[in-house]
Amino acid sequence: MILSYHPLFFGDENRLCAGRQPDDTDRVAMRRAAAVILPQGAYQSLYEMARENCRYVFPGQDRRFSHPGKTGQARLFAETAVPHPSTRIYAATGLLDADRPPCLFPFVLKLDWGGEGCNVLLIDSPPAWDSALERLRACEATGQGGFVIQELIPTAGRALRVAVIGTRAVAYWRVRLDGGFPANLAHGATIDAESDEHLMEAGINAALGFCRQQHIDLAGLDFLFNAEEERPQPLFLEINWIFGRRGLGGSEGFYRILIPEIHRWLARHHLAVHSA
C-alpha cells in the first residue's frame, strides 16, 4: 500500500496533515504502508514519524532537519568537503571581536533564516557592518540567532539554480543585468537557461552527485562561479528545500516533472500504486 500525504499525488490511501500535527492514526497508517509520499514542505514531526515507521519515504530530506538553516548548511558543506565559499559560522554576536569586523571588506553576512535573498547582506563598509550588527542584535533579542560570514565571490551578477527532482535536474541562471547583489529573482534578476552550458552541466553534475550521496530527492541547490577564473568550479552556496518554480515553468511545469519522478522512485523499489 502506498500512503500519500501529497495533495496532488494519489496513492492507495491518501491523508492530509496541513494545519495539524500527525497523530496515532497517522502512525498506524504509516506502519501499514510500503512507502509514504510527503509534500515538499512537510512538518518535521510528520517527516520523522514517516521515517521511523516506514522503510521508504519520498522525498528524502534528512539533511533539512539534521542541518537546519544557513548555519547548518554551512556545516554540511564543510563536513562533506564540497567546494564552497569560505564561511565562518556564529551562534551569536557575542562571539565576535567587538573592536573590528571579522574579515576585510567586502564580505557577505547571512542570517540563519530567510529565502529569496531575504536576510542576505553585502557588507562593504564600517557603516554597513554597524547597521548589520544592530539588526543581528535586534533579532537575537527576539530569540532568533545564528548567522554566517561568507567570502564574497565575484560572479558578474549571476548565480546558478539547479532544481533536483528525483533523478531529474533542471538548471538555469538567475542574472542581475546591473551586476548587482544578490542575484535572485526577488531582487530583479532574470532567468537565463541557455548561457555557458558547460558551466550549467558542471553544476548539474555537482548537484546530482551531492544529492545521491546525501539521499536528497527534492531540493533547489544554488551555485556560484568565480567570474575572474578561467575555469571556475561550481561553489555550493545554499540548499533550498522549498524553492520557486518560475524557472521550471511554474507549478504546472514542476508537477509535470515531480509526479512521474515519484512513480519512477516507487518503481526502483519495486513498488507501485494499485488503486484505480
C-alpha positions, -999 to 999 in steps of 0.1 A, spaced: 0 0 0 13 35 -10 3 62 15 3 97 2 2 130 21 7 150 -10 -24 167 -22 -15 162 -59 -1 126 -58 -28 99 -53 -17 67 -35 -37 37 -24 -45 57 8 -45 95 9 -43 117 40 -36 153 47 -16 168 76 -20 205 68 -27 226 98 -23 197 123 4 176 138 5 139 130 -12 116 155 -15 79 162 -38 73 133 -10 85 110 15 63 127 -8 32 122 -13 41 85 25 45 80 32 11 96 8 -5 71 24 13 41 51 1 19 60 37 11 50 72 22 49 102 -1 51 136 16 46 171 4 77 192 -2 73 213 30 63 185 54 65 193 91 95 179 108 72 159 131 54 143 100 87 136 83 103 120 113 72 99 121 73 86 85 110 78 86 105 59 119 76 39 108 81 31 71 111 19 52 106 41 21 98 78 23 98 104 -5 113 129 -6 144 121 14 152 152 34 171 141 64 196 169 60 169 195 60 164 187 97 198 175 108 215 206 94 188 234 95 192 270 84 222 287 68 245 277 96 235 240 93 241 241 55 275 257 60 284 229 84 271 203 59 292 217 31 323 217 53 316 182 66 312 168 31 342 188 18 324 201 -13 337 233 -29 321 264 -13 329 300 -4 350 304 27 325 306 55 326 313 93 297 302 115 285 322 145 258 313 170 256 348 184 271 383 181 288 379 214 313 356 197 326 384 175 355 406 183 338 438 195 366 461 181 367 450 145 348 432 117 356 395 113 373 399 79 382 425 53 355 443 34 336 434 13 320 402 26 285 386 29 265 382 61 236 358 61 212 354 90 202 318 97 168 320 81 150 336 51 147 329 14 150 347 -19 178 368 -7 160 379 25 185 385 53 215 382 30 235 414 33 265 428 14 289 443 40 313 467 22 320 494 48 321 502 85 286 518 85 272 487 67 288 465 94 275 486 122 240 485 107 242 447 103 253 443 139 222 463 151 200 441 130 216 409 144 212 421 180 176 430 174 169 396 161 188 379 190 166 399 214 135 381 199 152 347 202 163 344 165 201 338 165 228 324 143 245 338 112 274 332 88 301 354 74 310 344 39 336 353 13 322 375 -15 326 357 -48 329 379 -79 301 364 -101 293 392 -125 258 393 -110 246 358 -116 240 325 -98 231 290 -109 200 273 -96 198 235 -101 164 220 -92 168 184 -83 135 165 -86 140 127 -82 166 117 -108 159 149 -129 179 181 -127 169 214 -143 194 243 -143 191 279 -151 210 311 -143 195 340 -123 211 371 -137 212 407 -125 218 427 -156 232 455 -135 258 431 -120 243 438 -86 239 417 -54 222 394 -47 214 376 -79 179 363 -73 145 368 -88 132 387 -59 158 414 -64 153 419 -101 173 390 -116 161 374 -149 162 338 -159 187 325 -185 186 288 -193 210 289 -222 243 306 -215 275 287 -206 261 253 -210 294 237 -198 291 255 -165 254 245 -162 264 209 -168 291 212 -141 265 225 -117 241 197 -126 267 170 -121 278 185 -87 242 188 -76 232 152 -86 263 137 -71 258 156 -38 221 146 -36 228 110 -43 254 110 -15 231 127 9 199 109 -1 182 141 -12 153 137 -36 139 172 -39 158 205 -34 169 236 -53 207 239 -50 224 273 -57 259 276 -71 283 304 -77 311 305 -103 341 329 -99 339 351 -130 376 361 -126 388 325 -130 394 309 -164 380 276 -154 357 281 -124 343 253 -105 308 252 -91 308 265 -55 279 252 -33 261 282 -19 227 271 -5 201 243 -4 165 254 -8 142 228 4 112 248 -7 120 266 -39 104 289 -65 91 273 -97 92 302 -122 123 287 -138 106 254 -142 76 267 -160 56 274 -129 37 249 -107 24 231 -138 59 226 -151 71 215 -117 44 188 -113 50 176 -148 84 165 -136 75 156 -100 47 132 -104 64 109 -129 96 110 -107 76 98 -77 63 69 -98 99 62 -110 111 63 -74 85 37 -64 94 15 -94 131 15 -83 119 0 -51 96 -25 -69 65 -7 -57 35 9 -74 2 25 -67 -25 -2 -72 -58 17 -66 -78 28 -96 
